[in-house]
């Protein structure tokens, strides 16, 4: 059995396959998942698992150099926005955080190696994580 936090075999496999600048997306329950992109569906019920809880575990497993979020999050989900920035700055020192319109985030998610669907029901609880290198 794995010793680290991330026990989900599909997510662990996708993270292990990432090369520099490849990316994965973590989305809320309503984020449309593009055809042709691997779907890892974790949603059990409303807000289980949470977006932040899922992200926290993945950040322990993945080397991240950039995060992309919807610019609408700051105004429409300010508590989540603050918590997200705090977590990213704590776990990924020096990370670049790009804010783009939600419509563009959905288009960019088409390039993801996988989209992880959570049970989160907070508006704009979506992020694209771009892989860095650990050396």
MDAnalysis code that builds the backbone (N, CA, C; Angstrom):
import MDAnalysis as mda
import numpy as np

u = mda.Universe.empty(405, n_residues=135, atom_resindex=np.repeat(np.arange(135), 3), trajectory=True)
u.add_TopologyAttr("name", ["N", "CA", "C"] * 135)
u.add_TopologyAttr("resid", np.arange(1, 136))
u.add_TopologyAttr("resname", ["UNK", "UNK", "UNK", "UNK", "UNK", "UNK", "UNK", "UNK", "UNK", "UNK", "UNK", "UNK", "UNK", "UNK", "UNK", "UNK", "UNK", "UNK", "UNK", "UNK", "UNK", "UNK", "UNK", "UNK", "UNK", "UNK", "UNK", "UNK", "UNK", "UNK", "UNK", "UNK", "UNK", "UNK", "UNK", "UNK", "UNK", "UNK", "UNK", "UNK", "UNK", "UNK", "UNK", "UNK", "UNK", "UNK", "UNK", "UNK", "UNK", "UNK", "UNK", "UNK", "UNK", "UNK", "UNK", "UNK", "UNK", "UNK", "UNK", "UNK", "UNK", "UNK", "UNK", "UNK", "UNK", "UNK", "UNK", "UNK", "UNK", "UNK", "UNK", "UNK", "UNK", "UNK", "UNK", "UNK", "UNK", "UNK", "UNK", "UNK", "UNK", "UNK", "UNK", "UNK", "UNK", "UNK", "UNK", "UNK", "UNK", "UNK", "UNK", "UNK", "UNK", "UNK", "UNK", "UNK", "UNK", "UNK", "UNK", "UNK", "UNK", "UNK", "UNK", "UNK", "UNK", "UNK", "UNK", "UNK", "UNK", "UNK", "UNK", "UNK", "UNK", "UNK", "UNK", "UNK", "UNK", "UNK", "UNK", "UNK", "UNK", "UNK", "UNK", "UNK", "UNK", "UNK", "UNK", "UNK", "UNK", "UNK", "UNK", "UNK", "UNK", "UNK", "UNK"])
u.atoms.positions = np.array([
    [0.840, -1.184, 0.000],
    [0.000, 0.000, 0.000],
    [0.881, 1.243, 0.000],
    [0.461, 2.270, -0.720],
    [1.210, 3.522, -0.762],
    [1.331, 4.132, 0.626],
    [2.438, 4.769, 0.868],
    [2.685, 5.406, 2.152],
    [2.279, 6.875, 2.156],
    [2.344, 7.513, 1.019],
    [2.043, 8.943, 0.933],
    [0.535, 9.176, 0.975],
    [0.125, 10.444, 0.987],
    [-1.292, 10.809, 1.147],
    [-2.173, 10.364, -0.008],
    [-1.702, 10.508, -1.226],
    [-2.540, 10.257, -2.395],
    [-2.706, 8.761, -2.625],
    [-3.896, 8.257, -2.334],
    [-4.183, 6.836, -2.488],
    [-4.914, 6.510, -3.782],
    [-5.522, 7.489, -4.433],
    [-6.280, 7.243, -5.649],
    [-5.322, 6.832, -6.769],
    [-5.481, 5.619, -7.264],
    [-4.539, 5.085, -8.250],
    [-4.597, 5.828, -9.581],
    [-5.763, 6.259, -10.004],
    [-5.870, 6.972, -11.282],
    [-5.169, 8.322, -11.227],
    [-5.364, 9.056, -10.137],
    [-4.706, 10.359, -10.019],
    [-3.202, 10.168, -9.879],
    [-2.792, 9.208, -9.074],
    [-1.370, 8.939, -8.882],
    [-0.702, 8.609, -10.217],
    [-1.360, 7.804, -11.022],
    [-0.840, 7.424, -12.335],
    [-0.724, 8.639, -13.249],
    [-1.741, 9.479, -13.287],
    [-1.717, 10.663, -14.149],
    [-0.616, 11.633, -13.726],
    [-0.442, 11.834, -12.433],
    [0.621, 12.717, -11.950],
    [1.993, 12.155, -12.322],
    [2.156, 10.846, -12.186],
    [3.436, 10.219, -12.503],
    [3.794, 10.353, -13.985],
    [2.807, 10.446, -14.847],
    [3.047, 10.558, -16.291],
    [3.332, 11.982, -16.756],
    [3.088, 12.981, -15.921],
    [3.239, 14.362, -16.350],
    [4.687, 14.721, -16.655],
    [4.871, 15.428, -17.746],
    [6.159, 16.018, -18.079],
    [6.099, 17.513, -17.814],
    [7.216, 18.169, -17.993],
    [7.290, 19.606, -17.753],
    [6.286, 20.348, -18.633],
    [5.473, 21.178, -18.025],
    [4.419, 22.020, -18.601],
    [3.134, 21.269, -18.949],
    [3.099, 19.937, -18.800],
    [1.817, 19.230, -18.920],
    [0.918, 19.711, -17.794],
    [-0.385, 19.561, -17.958],
    [-1.237, 19.992, -16.863],
    [-2.459, 19.115, -16.662],
    [-2.952, 19.215, -15.420],
    [-4.201, 18.567, -15.043],
    [-5.131, 19.645, -14.485],
    [-6.399, 19.335, -14.471],
    [-7.414, 20.274, -14.002],
    [-8.173, 19.628, -12.848],
    [-8.431, 20.397, -11.825],
    [-9.304, 19.975, -10.734],
    [-10.528, 20.866, -10.807],
    [-11.699, 20.260, -10.878],
    [-12.901, 21.044, -11.082],
    [-13.982, 20.788, -10.059],
    [-14.903, 21.733, -10.022],
    [-16.078, 21.570, -9.183],
    [-17.054, 20.603, -9.855],
    [-18.166, 20.343, -9.207],
    [-19.121, 19.353, -9.704],
    [-19.750, 19.740, -11.036],
    [-19.745, 21.027, -11.364],
    [-20.409, 21.474, -12.576],
    [-19.500, 21.751, -13.757],
    [-18.193, 21.654, -13.591],
    [-17.281, 21.965, -14.694],
    [-17.481, 20.980, -15.834],
    [-17.746, 21.475, -17.047],
    [-17.871, 20.555, -18.170],
    [-16.509, 19.930, -18.491],
    [-16.501, 18.633, -18.701],
    [-15.256, 17.929, -19.004],
    [-15.226, 17.667, -20.506],
    [-14.215, 18.204, -21.183],
    [-14.163, 18.086, -22.633],
    [-14.071, 16.635, -23.108],
    [-14.685, 16.378, -24.247],
    [-14.577, 15.059, -24.868],
    [-13.112, 14.776, -25.164],
    [-12.702, 13.550, -24.929],
    [-11.343, 13.150, -25.225],
    [-10.351, 13.356, -24.095],
    [-10.748, 14.049, -23.035],
    [-9.873, 14.253, -21.879],
    [-10.277, 13.249, -20.810],
    [-9.286, 12.611, -20.199],
    [-9.567, 11.618, -19.168],
    [-10.336, 12.263, -18.018],
    [-11.419, 11.617, -17.613],
    [-12.243, 12.069, -16.491],
    [-11.944, 11.171, -15.294],
    [-11.580, 11.809, -14.185],
    [-11.436, 11.091, -12.918],
    [-12.496, 11.680, -12.007],
    [-13.570, 10.951, -11.812],
    [-14.736, 11.468, -11.103],
    [-14.705, 11.017, -9.653],
    [-14.472, 11.965, -8.762],
    [-14.431, 11.688, -7.329],
    [-15.728, 12.076, -6.622],
    [-16.609, 12.807, -7.312],
    [-17.810, 13.358, -6.685],
    [-18.696, 12.255, -6.104],
    [-19.020, 12.400, -4.824],
    [-19.907, 11.457, -4.138],
    [-21.260, 12.086, -3.854],
    [-21.213, 13.327, -3.362],
    [-22.419, 14.116, -3.097],
    [-21.969, 15.567, -3.024],
    [-22.927, 16.460, -2.792],
    [-22.576, 17.878, -2.736],
    [-21.442, 18.124, -1.741],
    [-20.365, 18.702, -2.243],
    [-19.195, 19.107, -1.453],
    [-18.377, 17.963, -0.868],
    [-18.553, 16.766, -1.358],
    [-17.713, 15.635, -0.938],
    [-17.220, 14.913, -2.184],
    [-15.902, 14.867, -2.399],
    [-14.876, 15.595, -1.653],
    [-14.865, 17.067, -2.046],
    [-14.241, 17.857, -1.206],
    [-14.160, 19.280, -1.480],
    [-13.043, 19.565, -2.488],
    [-13.166, 20.693, -3.120],
    [-12.135, 21.172, -4.037],
    [-10.815, 21.380, -3.287],
    [-10.868, 22.101, -2.161],
    [-9.648, 22.423, -1.425],
    [-8.979, 21.176, -0.846],
    [-9.774, 20.238, -0.337],
    [-9.204, 19.007, 0.194],
    [-8.503, 18.192, -0.887],
    [-9.134, 18.126, -2.047],
    [-8.548, 17.395, -3.173],
    [-7.260, 18.074, -3.629],
    [-7.312, 19.384, -3.780],
    [-6.127, 20.135, -4.205],
    [-4.982, 19.966, -3.214],
    [-5.274, 20.028, -1.937],
    [-4.251, 19.906, -0.898],
    [-3.472, 18.597, -1.044],
    [-4.177, 17.506, -1.265],
    [-3.519, 16.202, -1.410],
    [-2.681, 16.167, -2.688],
    [-3.229, 16.658, -3.779],
    [-2.507, 16.613, -5.053],
    [-1.255, 17.483, -5.010],
    [-1.312, 18.610, -4.332],
    [-0.128, 19.468, -4.233],
    [1.009, 18.792, -3.476],
    [0.702, 17.843, -2.614],
    [1.751, 17.087, -1.926],
    [2.424, 16.083, -2.856],
    [1.770, 15.720, -3.930],
    [2.266, 14.693, -4.845],
    [2.887, 15.286, -6.105],
    [2.445, 16.455, -6.512],
    [2.796, 17.016, -7.822],
    [3.681, 18.251, -7.689],
    [4.705, 18.318, -8.525],
    [5.539, 19.517, -8.630],
    [4.813, 20.502, -9.553],
    [4.392, 21.634, -9.011],
    [3.591, 22.603, -9.763],
    [4.382, 23.888, -9.936],
    [4.434, 24.380, -11.189],
    [5.121, 25.649, -11.423],
    [4.153, 26.786, -11.748],
    [2.938, 26.439, -12.114],
    [1.960, 27.475, -12.454],
    [0.560, 26.962, -12.190],
    [-0.313, 27.862, -11.760],
    [-1.726, 27.546, -11.563],
    [-2.548, 28.553, -12.352],
    [-3.622, 28.068, -12.947],
    [-4.534, 28.923, -13.704],
    [-5.909, 28.813, -13.059],
    [-6.482, 29.970, -12.732],
    [-7.805, 30.004, -12.113],
    [-8.679, 31.011, -12.860],
    [-9.972, 30.922, -12.618],
    [-10.916, 31.859, -13.225],
    [-10.858, 33.203, -12.500],
    [-10.776, 34.269, -13.257],
    [-10.734, 35.606, -12.664],
    [-12.011, 35.930, -11.895],
    [-13.114, 35.294, -12.243],
    [-14.384, 35.525, -11.560],
    [-14.380, 35.038, -10.110],
    [-13.478, 34.115, -9.778],
    [-13.443, 33.556, -8.425],
    [-13.228, 34.645, -7.378],
    [-12.374, 35.592, -7.678],
    [-12.027, 36.640, -6.699],
    [-13.265, 37.388, -6.216],
    [-14.174, 37.703, -7.125],
    [-15.358, 38.475, -6.776],
    [-16.530, 37.604, -6.332],
    [-16.716, 36.462, -6.992],
    [-17.916, 35.660, -6.751],
    [-17.738, 34.561, -5.704],
    [-16.499, 34.200, -5.393],
    [-16.202, 33.227, -4.332],
    [-14.969, 33.706, -3.569],
    [-15.063, 34.879, -2.909],
    [-13.872, 35.483, -2.300],
    [-13.237, 34.653, -1.187],
    [-14.035, 33.942, -0.407],
    [-13.464, 33.110, 0.662],
    [-12.618, 31.995, 0.060],
    [-13.137, 31.336, -0.956],
    [-12.387, 30.283, -1.637],
    [-11.122, 30.855, -2.273],
    [-11.233, 32.010, -2.879],
    [-10.092, 32.664, -3.525],
    [-8.952, 32.877, -2.517],
    [-9.279, 33.408, -1.354],
    [-8.269, 33.652, -0.320],
    [-7.655, 32.350, 0.180],
    [-8.496, 31.351, 0.442],
    [-7.996, 30.047, 0.900],
    [-7.095, 29.407, -0.154],
    [-7.481, 29.536, -1.403],
    [-6.704, 28.956, -2.499],
    [-5.329, 29.608, -2.601],
    [-5.288, 30.924, -2.581],
    [-3.999, 31.613, -2.654],
    [-3.110, 31.255, -1.476],
    [-3.690, 31.173, -0.293],
    [-2.922, 30.792, 0.901],
    [-2.315, 29.399, 0.738],
    [-3.121, 28.446, 0.263],
    [-2.630, 27.074, 0.093],
    [-1.538, 27.008, -0.969],
    [-1.751, 27.669, -2.097],
    [-0.752, 27.652, -3.166],
    [0.555, 28.270, -2.712],
    [0.479, 29.382, -2.003],
    [1.702, 30.032, -1.527],
    [2.411, 29.214, -0.460],
    [1.658, 28.471, 0.329],
    [2.249, 27.618, 1.370],
    [2.948, 26.402, 0.767],
    [2.291, 25.764, -0.207],
    [2.803, 24.493, -0.726],
    [3.672, 24.637, -1.974],
    [3.564, 25.752, -2.674],
    [4.270, 25.932, -3.947],
    [4.923, 27.303, -3.975],
    [5.935, 27.487, -3.177],
    [6.579, 28.793, -3.067],
    [7.051, 29.271, -4.427],
    [6.744, 30.522, -4.736],
    [7.171, 31.118, -5.986],
    [6.331, 30.750, -7.190],
    [5.207, 30.104, -6.967],
    [4.350, 29.671, -8.067],
    [3.751, 30.871, -8.797],
    [3.654, 30.747, -10.101],
    [2.966, 31.758, -10.908],
    [1.479, 31.424, -10.881],
    [0.647, 32.419, -10.606],
    [-0.809, 32.228, -10.601],
    [-1.397, 33.145, -11.662],
    [-2.013, 32.531, -12.652],
    [-2.622, 33.286, -13.746],
    [-4.134, 33.265, -13.586],
    [-4.743, 34.421, -13.728],
    [-6.199, 34.531, -13.661],
    [-6.722, 34.853, -15.054],
    [-7.618, 34.005, -15.545],
    [-8.194, 34.180, -16.872],
    [-9.712, 34.056, -16.761],
    [-10.455, 34.560, -17.738],
    [-11.913, 34.391, -17.697],
    [-12.291, 32.906, -17.662],
    [-13.378, 32.617, -16.953],
    [-13.837, 31.233, -16.803],
    [-14.050, 30.559, -18.163],
    [-14.562, 31.300, -19.116],
    [-14.774, 30.726, -20.450],
    [-13.453, 30.258, -21.061],
    [-12.379, 30.996, -20.820],
    [-11.063, 30.605, -21.332],
    [-10.504, 29.421, -20.548],
    [-10.767, 29.376, -19.237],
    [-10.313, 28.238, -18.431],
    [-10.938, 26.946, -18.956],
    [-12.219, 26.993, -19.297],
    [-12.879, 25.804, -19.841],
    [-12.234, 25.381, -21.153],
    [-11.870, 26.328, -22.000],
    [-11.194, 25.996, -23.264],
    [-9.805, 25.413, -23.001],
    [-9.084, 26.010, -22.073],
    [-7.736, 25.546, -21.743],
    [-7.764, 24.138, -21.148],
    [-8.841, 23.801, -20.444],
    [-8.935, 22.465, -19.837],
    [-8.930, 21.359, -20.894],
    [-9.227, 21.698, -22.137],
    [-9.188, 20.702, -23.229],
    [-7.789, 20.132, -23.426],
    [-6.777, 20.896, -23.020],
    [-5.386, 20.472, -23.179],
    [-4.888, 19.660, -21.980],
    [-5.711, 19.506, -20.962],
    [-5.305, 18.783, -19.760],
    [-5.146, 17.299, -20.037],
    [-4.226, 16.685, -19.329],
    [-4.056, 15.231, -19.417],
    [-5.206, 14.526, -18.713],
    [-5.789, 15.195, -17.710],
    [-6.942, 14.646, -16.986],
    [-7.677, 15.785, -16.303],
    [-8.977, 15.586, -16.111],
    [-9.794, 16.495, -15.310],
    [-10.332, 15.692, -14.129],
    [-10.074, 16.190, -12.941],
    [-10.524, 15.546, -11.714],
    [-11.766, 16.280, -11.236],
    [-12.885, 15.586, -11.202],
    [-14.157, 16.192, -10.791],
    [-14.382, 15.929, -9.311],
    [-14.550, 17.005, -8.546],
    [-14.849, 16.889, -7.117],
    [-16.352, 17.069, -6.912],
    [-16.791, 17.005, -5.684],
    [-18.191, 17.252, -5.370],
    [-18.454, 18.703, -5.003],
    [-17.437, 19.549, -5.159],
    [-17.531, 20.956, -4.757],
    [-18.663, 21.673, -5.485],
    [-19.419, 22.476, -4.730],
    [-20.529, 23.249, -5.295],
    [-20.342, 24.748, -5.119],
    [-19.126, 25.186, -4.840],
    [-18.814, 26.613, -4.775],
    [-18.509, 27.100, -6.185],
    [-19.114, 28.214, -6.609],
    [-18.864, 28.709, -7.963],
    [-17.379, 28.983, -8.244],
    [-16.942, 28.592, -9.409],
    [-15.592, 28.831, -9.923],
    [-14.499, 28.107, -9.149],
    [-14.833, 27.005, -8.506],
    [-13.849, 26.202, -7.782],
    [-13.166, 25.256, -8.769],
    [-12.337, 25.847, -9.618],
    [-11.634, 25.105, -10.665],
    [-10.209, 25.632, -10.757],
    [-9.288, 24.741, -11.099],
    [-7.893, 25.145, -11.239],
    [-7.210, 24.234, -12.245],
    [-6.318, 24.809, -13.000],
    [-5.440, 24.031, -13.875],
    [-4.042, 24.138, -13.282],
    [-3.424, 22.983, -13.050],
    [-2.086, 22.925, -12.474],
    [-1.101, 22.526, -13.557],
    [-0.102, 23.373, -13.784],
    [0.914, 23.098, -14.779],
    [2.113, 22.477, -14.081],
    [2.568, 21.358, -14.607],
    [3.640, 20.596, -13.995],
    [4.989, 21.288, -14.136],
    [5.732, 21.277, -13.050],
    [7.100, 21.765, -13.054],
    [8.045, 20.583, -13.016],
    [9.300, 20.849, -12.755],
    [10.287, 19.785, -12.603],
    [10.847, 19.853, -11.186],
    [11.201, 18.697, -10.668],
    [11.667, 18.626, -9.270],
    [13.180, 18.706, -9.176],
    [13.820, 19.193, -10.210],
    [15.274, 19.354, -10.166],
    [15.671, 20.711, -10.686],
])
